[in-house]
């Protein structure tokens, strides 16, 4: 097991009708900026519940945050927050709203020029941030219990991530009831995102971390069990609760402690979203099986382990096929052509972008050998 330091200060308030607990969580006298997306919180009653709970607080609202939050939109919220002198941010929505709010929290007090600067360095840069909390409405990103965020700069078609402990939410409220009305597409994307989050922290090579492995395998087994149920019984509270807790535990850092990680699937996926507008979960389901095939020699041991412990198969290729079959079973397609994108063209675009930046994705995992040419070799088979 590798050395690690684990710290997570996020208070999780989980269960039915928990949005009403906001007054116990938001600091007394706070001037709040409430951030949200395209309007789903008005349809599912979350907006009304949040506003009711925040009676007595001064609240400024900022809506319109995209599913892949744009830097340009975030900067409008930064300007509003500065002008209104807000001192607390409340993200009400899915992981994209939480991600955008983390960026906004760091950008409002940023005094070193363009806040995009702290997106360009994959190490903590912030010395202060506006405190924030979340009312999370979609199980997918795990953003409610971590300090990471992904932001798209539309003008340059770039999608980058940052992570900084200064933007940990102080709390996150999770009421699985609010997910009953989610479109099936968002539910499926969230399942794929959770699955791949877990695999990016598991599917590398063994460093003798049996507990972390068993936790990761437990999350995957739960996803396999619960995913068909949520499609056939969308109003089953227990199923929704189980899926939500899977997504939160999938990226709150716990299963990643002491293990070797590999986030290349996400990094390549970000490029496909930036270039072609593909849903984040879609890009992950497309890339991960082919990345595993490309790296099958190095990942052989863990592929066999996942196959035996979860899928009941005993070869690396069988494990990869079972993973693809799972994605197909929930309605997630796994080839670029299924979404009207030509694989050779996409592969060349991503290769050229990585090579122009000198990108090598190994700082997040395994062997540091996924550069532009490797990304090309992976994507051309997608």
C-alpha positions as CSV (number, residue, x, y, z in Angstrom):
1,X,0.0,0.0,0.0
2,X,1.3,3.5,-0.9
3,X,1.6,6.3,1.7
4,X,-1.4,8.6,1.9
5,X,-3.0,11.4,3.8
6,X,-6.8,11.4,3.9
7,X,-9.0,14.3,5.0
8,X,-12.6,14.9,4.1
9,X,-14.5,17.6,6.0
10,X,-17.9,17.3,4.1
11,X,-20.9,16.8,6.2
12,X,-23.4,14.5,4.4
13,X,-27.1,14.9,5.3
14,X,-28.8,12.0,3.5
15,X,-32.4,11.0,3.3
16,X,-36.0,12.0,2.7
17,X,-37.1,15.6,3.2
18,X,-33.6,16.7,4.3
19,X,-33.6,20.0,2.2
20,X,-35.6,21.4,5.1
21,X,-32.4,21.1,7.2
22,X,-30.6,24.0,5.4
23,X,-31.1,26.5,8.2
24,X,-29.1,24.2,10.5
25,X,-26.2,24.1,8.0
26,X,-25.9,27.5,6.4
27,X,-24.2,30.0,8.7
28,X,-26.5,32.4,10.4
29,X,-26.7,35.8,8.7
30,X,-25.0,34.6,5.5
31,X,-25.6,36.4,2.3
32,X,-26.1,33.5,-0.1
33,X,-25.7,33.2,-3.8
34,X,-27.8,30.2,-4.9
35,X,-26.5,28.6,-8.1
36,X,-28.5,26.3,-10.3
37,X,-28.8,25.0,-13.9
38,X,-31.3,25.0,-16.6
39,X,-34.5,24.8,-14.6
40,X,-35.1,21.2,-13.6
41,X,-35.1,22.3,-9.9
42,X,-38.3,24.2,-10.7
43,X,-40.0,21.1,-12.0
44,X,-39.1,18.7,-9.3
45,X,-39.9,21.0,-6.4
46,X,-36.3,21.4,-5.2
47,X,-36.2,25.2,-5.8
48,X,-39.3,25.7,-3.8
49,X,-38.0,23.5,-1.0
50,X,-34.7,25.4,-0.9
51,X,-36.3,28.8,-1.0
52,X,-38.7,27.8,1.8
53,X,-35.8,26.6,3.9
54,X,-33.8,29.8,3.3
55,X,-36.5,32.2,4.5
56,X,-34.8,34.9,6.5
57,X,-31.6,34.8,4.6
58,X,-30.5,37.3,2.0
59,X,-30.4,35.2,-1.3
60,X,-29.1,36.2,-4.7
61,X,-29.8,33.7,-7.5
62,X,-27.7,32.7,-10.5
63,X,-29.1,30.2,-12.9
64,X,-28.3,28.8,-16.3
65,X,-25.2,26.8,-15.5
66,X,-24.7,24.2,-18.3
67,X,-24.4,20.5,-18.1
68,X,-20.7,20.9,-18.9
69,X,-20.3,24.2,-17.0
70,X,-18.7,27.0,-19.1
71,X,-16.0,29.2,-17.8
72,X,-17.8,32.1,-19.5
73,X,-21.0,31.5,-17.6
74,X,-19.1,31.0,-14.3
75,X,-17.4,34.3,-14.7
76,X,-20.8,36.0,-14.9
77,X,-21.6,34.4,-11.6
78,X,-18.2,35.6,-10.2
79,X,-19.1,39.2,-11.2
80,X,-22.5,38.9,-9.6
81,X,-21.0,37.4,-6.4
82,X,-18.4,40.2,-6.2
83,X,-20.9,43.0,-6.8
84,X,-23.4,41.6,-4.2
85,X,-20.7,40.8,-1.7
86,X,-22.0,37.3,-1.1
87,X,-20.2,35.3,1.6
88,X,-21.8,31.9,1.1
89,X,-22.5,29.8,-2.1
90,X,-25.2,27.2,-2.3
91,X,-25.1,24.9,-5.3
92,X,-28.6,23.4,-6.0
93,X,-28.5,20.9,-8.8
94,X,-26.3,18.1,-10.2
95,X,-22.6,17.7,-10.3
96,X,-22.1,20.3,-13.0
97,X,-23.7,23.0,-10.8
98,X,-21.5,21.8,-7.9
99,X,-18.4,21.9,-10.1
100,X,-19.2,25.4,-11.4
101,X,-19.8,26.6,-7.8
102,X,-16.4,25.3,-6.7
103,X,-14.8,27.3,-9.5
104,X,-16.9,30.4,-8.6
105,X,-15.9,30.0,-4.9
106,X,-12.3,30.1,-5.8
107,X,-12.6,32.8,-8.4
108,X,-14.5,35.4,-6.4
109,X,-11.6,36.2,-4.1
110,X,-8.9,35.5,-6.8
111,X,-6.7,38.5,-7.3
112,X,-4.0,37.2,-9.6
113,X,-5.6,38.0,-12.9
114,X,-7.7,35.5,-14.9
115,X,-9.1,32.8,-12.7
116,X,-8.6,30.3,-15.5
117,X,-5.0,30.3,-14.4
118,X,-5.8,28.0,-11.5
119,X,-7.4,25.6,-13.9
120,X,-4.1,25.2,-15.8
121,X,-2.0,23.9,-12.9
122,X,-2.9,20.5,-11.5
123,X,-2.0,21.4,-8.0
124,X,-3.7,23.5,-5.3
125,X,-3.4,27.2,-6.1
126,X,-6.0,28.9,-3.9
127,X,-5.3,30.7,-0.7
128,X,-9.0,31.5,0.0
129,X,-12.4,30.6,-1.3
130,X,-16.0,31.6,-0.5
131,X,-17.5,28.8,1.7
132,X,-20.2,26.7,0.0
133,X,-22.7,23.9,0.4
134,X,-24.6,21.7,-1.9
135,X,-28.1,20.4,-2.4
136,X,-27.3,17.6,-4.9
137,X,-30.0,16.3,-7.3
138,X,-28.2,13.8,-9.5
139,X,-26.1,10.7,-8.6
140,X,-23.1,10.9,-11.0
141,X,-20.0,12.9,-10.3
142,X,-19.5,12.5,-6.6
143,X,-18.7,16.3,-6.6
144,X,-20.8,16.6,-3.4
145,X,-18.0,15.1,-1.3
146,X,-14.8,16.0,-3.0
147,X,-12.8,19.1,-3.9
148,X,-12.5,18.5,-7.7
149,X,-14.3,20.3,-10.5
150,X,-14.3,20.2,-14.3
151,X,-14.9,23.4,-16.3
152,X,-15.2,24.0,-20.1
153,X,-13.9,27.1,-21.8
154,X,-16.3,27.3,-24.8
155,X,-14.2,29.9,-26.7
156,X,-11.3,27.6,-27.0
157,X,-13.1,24.2,-26.8
158,X,-11.0,23.2,-23.8
159,X,-12.2,21.1,-20.8
160,X,-10.0,21.0,-17.8
161,X,-10.2,19.9,-14.2
162,X,-8.8,21.4,-11.0
163,X,-8.7,20.2,-7.4
164,X,-8.1,22.3,-4.3
165,X,-9.1,21.6,-0.7
166,X,-10.2,25.2,-0.3
167,X,-13.4,24.3,-2.3
168,X,-14.6,21.3,-0.3
169,X,-18.3,21.8,0.4
170,X,-19.0,22.4,4.0
171,X,-22.1,20.1,3.6
172,X,-24.1,18.3,1.0
173,X,-27.7,17.4,1.3
174,X,-28.8,14.3,-0.6
175,X,-32.5,13.5,-0.8
176,X,-32.9,10.5,-3.2
177,X,-36.6,11.4,-3.7
178,X,-35.6,14.3,-5.9
179,X,-34.1,11.9,-8.5
180,X,-37.5,10.3,-9.3
181,X,-38.2,12.7,-12.1
182,X,-34.7,12.6,-13.7
183,X,-34.7,11.8,-17.5
184,X,-33.5,8.3,-18.2
185,X,-30.6,9.7,-20.1
186,X,-29.2,11.5,-17.1
187,X,-29.7,8.4,-14.9
188,X,-27.8,6.2,-17.4
189,X,-25.0,8.8,-17.7
190,X,-24.7,8.9,-13.9
191,X,-24.4,5.2,-13.6
192,X,-21.6,5.1,-16.3
193,X,-19.8,8.0,-14.6
194,X,-19.9,6.3,-11.2
195,X,-18.7,3.0,-12.7
196,X,-15.7,4.6,-14.4
197,X,-14.8,6.7,-11.3
198,X,-14.5,3.5,-9.4
199,X,-12.5,1.8,-12.1
200,X,-10.0,4.7,-12.5
201,X,-9.0,4.0,-8.9
202,X,-9.0,0.2,-9.2
203,X,-8.1,-1.0,-12.7
204,X,-4.3,-0.5,-12.6
205,X,-2.0,-3.0,-10.8
206,X,-1.9,-4.5,-7.4
207,X,-0.1,-2.8,-4.5
208,X,-1.6,-5.1,-1.8
209,X,-4.7,-3.0,-1.0
210,X,-7.4,-5.7,-0.4
211,X,-9.7,-3.5,1.6
212,X,-9.8,-0.8,-1.0
213,X,-10.3,-3.4,-3.7
214,X,-13.2,-5.0,-1.9
215,X,-14.8,-1.6,-1.3
216,X,-14.5,-0.8,-5.0
217,X,-15.8,-4.2,-6.1
218,X,-18.7,-3.8,-3.7
219,X,-19.7,-0.5,-5.3
220,X,-19.5,-2.1,-8.8
221,X,-21.6,-5.1,-7.7
222,X,-24.2,-2.7,-6.2
223,X,-24.3,-0.8,-9.5
224,X,-24.8,-4.0,-11.4
225,X,-27.7,-5.0,-9.0
226,X,-29.5,-1.7,-8.8
227,X,-29.1,-0.3,-12.3
228,X,-31.7,-2.6,-13.9
229,X,-34.1,-1.8,-11.1
230,X,-33.9,1.9,-11.5
231,X,-34.9,1.6,-15.2
232,X,-37.8,-0.7,-14.4
233,X,-38.9,0.9,-11.1
234,X,-37.9,4.6,-11.3
235,X,-40.0,5.5,-8.2
236,X,-38.3,2.9,-5.9
237,X,-36.8,5.0,-3.1
238,X,-34.4,2.3,-1.9
239,X,-32.9,1.8,-5.4
240,X,-32.4,5.5,-5.8
241,X,-30.8,5.8,-2.4
242,X,-28.4,2.9,-3.2
243,X,-27.4,4.4,-6.5
244,X,-26.8,7.8,-5.0
245,X,-24.6,6.5,-2.2
246,X,-22.6,4.5,-4.8
247,X,-21.9,7.7,-6.7
248,X,-20.9,9.6,-3.6
249,X,-18.6,6.9,-2.3
250,X,-17.2,6.3,-5.8
251,X,-15.3,9.7,-5.7
252,X,-15.0,10.9,-2.1
253,X,-11.4,9.7,-2.0
254,X,-11.8,6.7,0.2
255,X,-11.3,3.9,-2.2
256,X,-8.4,5.8,-3.9
257,X,-6.2,6.0,-0.8
258,X,-3.0,4.0,-1.0
259,X,-3.8,2.6,-4.5
260,X,-2.4,3.3,-8.0
261,X,-4.8,5.4,-10.1
262,X,-5.3,6.0,-13.8
263,X,-7.5,8.9,-14.9
264,X,-6.6,8.7,-18.6
265,X,-10.2,7.7,-19.6
266,X,-11.5,10.9,-18.1
267,X,-8.8,13.1,-19.6
268,X,-9.5,11.7,-23.1
269,X,-13.2,11.9,-22.5
270,X,-13.0,15.6,-21.7
271,X,-11.5,16.2,-25.1
272,X,-14.4,14.4,-26.8
273,X,-16.9,16.5,-24.9
274,X,-15.1,19.7,-25.7
275,X,-14.8,18.8,-29.4
276,X,-18.1,17.1,-30.1
277,X,-20.5,17.9,-27.2
278,X,-20.9,14.3,-26.2
279,X,-22.3,13.6,-22.7
280,X,-19.5,13.0,-20.2
281,X,-20.9,9.5,-19.3
282,X,-21.1,8.6,-22.9
283,X,-17.4,9.4,-23.5
284,X,-16.3,7.3,-20.6
285,X,-18.3,4.2,-21.7
286,X,-16.8,4.6,-25.2
287,X,-13.2,5.0,-24.1
288,X,-12.6,2.8,-21.1
289,X,-13.0,-0.6,-22.7
290,X,-10.6,0.3,-25.6
291,X,-8.2,1.8,-23.1
292,X,-8.2,-1.4,-21.2
293,X,-7.6,-3.4,-24.4
294,X,-4.7,-1.0,-25.3
295,X,-3.2,-1.5,-21.8
296,X,-4.3,-5.1,-21.3
297,X,-0.8,-6.4,-20.5
298,X,-0.3,-4.0,-17.6
299,X,-3.9,-4.3,-16.3
300,X,-4.1,-8.1,-16.7
301,X,-4.0,-8.9,-13.0
302,X,-6.8,-6.5,-12.1
303,X,-8.9,-7.4,-15.1
304,X,-8.8,-11.0,-14.0
305,X,-9.6,-10.0,-10.4
306,X,-12.6,-7.9,-11.5
307,X,-13.8,-10.7,-13.7
308,X,-13.6,-13.3,-11.0
309,X,-15.0,-11.2,-8.1
310,X,-17.7,-9.3,-10.0
311,X,-18.6,-10.9,-13.4
312,X,-17.8,-14.6,-12.9
313,X,-15.3,-14.8,-15.7
314,X,-11.6,-15.5,-15.7
315,X,-9.8,-13.7,-18.6
316,X,-9.0,-10.1,-19.3
317,X,-10.9,-9.9,-22.6
318,X,-14.0,-11.6,-21.0
319,X,-14.0,-8.9,-18.3
320,X,-13.9,-6.2,-20.9
321,X,-16.7,-7.8,-22.8
322,X,-18.8,-8.1,-19.6
323,X,-18.2,-4.4,-18.9
324,X,-19.4,-3.5,-22.4
325,X,-22.4,-5.7,-22.0
326,X,-23.3,-3.9,-18.8
327,X,-23.2,-0.6,-20.5
328,X,-25.4,-1.9,-23.3
329,X,-27.8,-3.4,-20.8
330,X,-28.6,0.1,-19.4
331,X,-28.9,1.6,-22.9
332,X,-25.4,3.1,-23.1
333,X,-23.7,2.7,-26.5
334,X,-20.0,2.2,-26.6
335,X,-18.8,3.3,-30.1
336,X,-18.2,6.8,-31.5
337,X,-20.1,5.9,-34.6
338,X,-23.2,5.4,-32.5
339,X,-23.2,9.1,-31.9
340,X,-22.3,10.2,-35.4
341,X,-18.6,10.8,-34.7
342,X,-15.9,9.3,-37.0
343,X,-13.3,7.5,-34.9
344,X,-10.3,8.2,-37.0
345,X,-11.1,11.9,-37.1
346,X,-11.7,12.1,-33.4
347,X,-8.5,10.2,-32.7
348,X,-6.4,12.6,-34.8
349,X,-8.0,15.7,-33.2
350,X,-7.2,14.5,-29.7
351,X,-3.7,13.3,-30.6
352,X,-2.9,16.8,-32.1
353,X,-4.3,18.6,-29.1
354,X,-2.4,16.5,-26.6
355,X,0.8,16.7,-28.6
356,X,0.5,20.5,-29.0
357,X,0.3,20.8,-25.2
358,X,2.9,18.2,-24.5
359,X,0.3,16.2,-22.7
360,X,1.1,13.0,-20.9
361,X,-1.5,11.7,-18.6
362,X,0.6,9.6,-16.2
363,X,0.7,12.2,-13.4
364,X,-2.7,10.7,-12.4
365,X,-1.7,7.0,-12.6
366,X,-0.1,4.0,-13.7
367,X,2.9,4.4,-16.0
368,X,2.9,7.9,-17.4
369,X,2.7,6.6,-21.0
370,X,-0.7,7.8,-22.3
371,X,0.4,10.7,-24.6
372,X,-1.2,12.0,-27.8
373,X,-0.1,9.0,-29.8
374,X,-1.5,6.6,-27.3
375,X,-4.8,8.4,-27.2
376,X,-4.9,8.2,-31.0
377,X,-4.3,4.4,-30.9
378,X,-7.1,4.0,-28.3
379,X,-9.7,6.3,-30.0
380,X,-9.3,4.9,-33.5
381,X,-10.7,1.7,-32.1
382,X,-13.6,3.4,-30.5
